[in-house]
C-alpha cells in the first residue's frame, strides 16, 4: 500500500474521531498531512463536504506548492494556511484545524490556560490570533508566528489549529486541549482557588518530554 493511501485512510479515521468528539462539525474543520519523500506534497480534506462520512477518495492531493493535483473535489479553503505552516516548520508532519467548542469559547473571551494538569503544560503560552477570513495573508502570518510559542493556536471567533510531527500527535493535542478546558470549566463552576503545578514542576514536565 502506498504512503499516500495509508495517509488518506489515517486522515479519514482521525476526522471521524474528531467528528464524534464534536471537535469537527459537519462541514467545519480540516486536516492535512505532509507526504514523505520520495512522495511529495500534501493530502488535505475537501471543502464544504460532510465530515462524518468522508472516504479516502474524497481527499485532495496537493503538490509541494499547495496546488491541487485532482479536480474531483476542491481542497479546503484553509489550504494556504496549512501549506504556510509546513513551509515554516519542516518538523511539522500534520495540521489539524477544529471548531472545538471550549477552545473557541476561550478565544472569544480572551482567556488563558493555567498549569492545572500535565496536559495543560503545552498550552500555557498559547496565542489567540484575531479573526480573519480563511486565506487572509495577515491571518496566516499571525498563525505561523504564533506556533513558535505553542503547538496550538486559537483562532478568535473561529476555532483551533494544532500541529504535530504526525497526524496522531496533532489530533491528540486538539483532544488534550479541549479536555483541559473541560476540567478548567468544571473548576470555575465549583468555585475556589485553583491548585496549579509549580513553575519548577512545569519545567520538569517539559524536560521529561511529556508535552
ABEGO torsion letter per residue (X at the ends): XBAAAAAAAAAAAAAAAAAAAGABBAABEBBBBBBBOABBEBBBBBBGBBAAABBAAABBBBBAAGBBABAABBBBAAAAAAAAAAAABAABABBBBBABAAAAAAAAAGBBBBBABAAAAAAAABBBBBBBBBGBAAAAAAAAAAAAABABBBBBGAEBBBBBABAAAAAAAAAAAAAAAAAAAAAAAAEEBBBBBBAAAAAAAAAAGAX
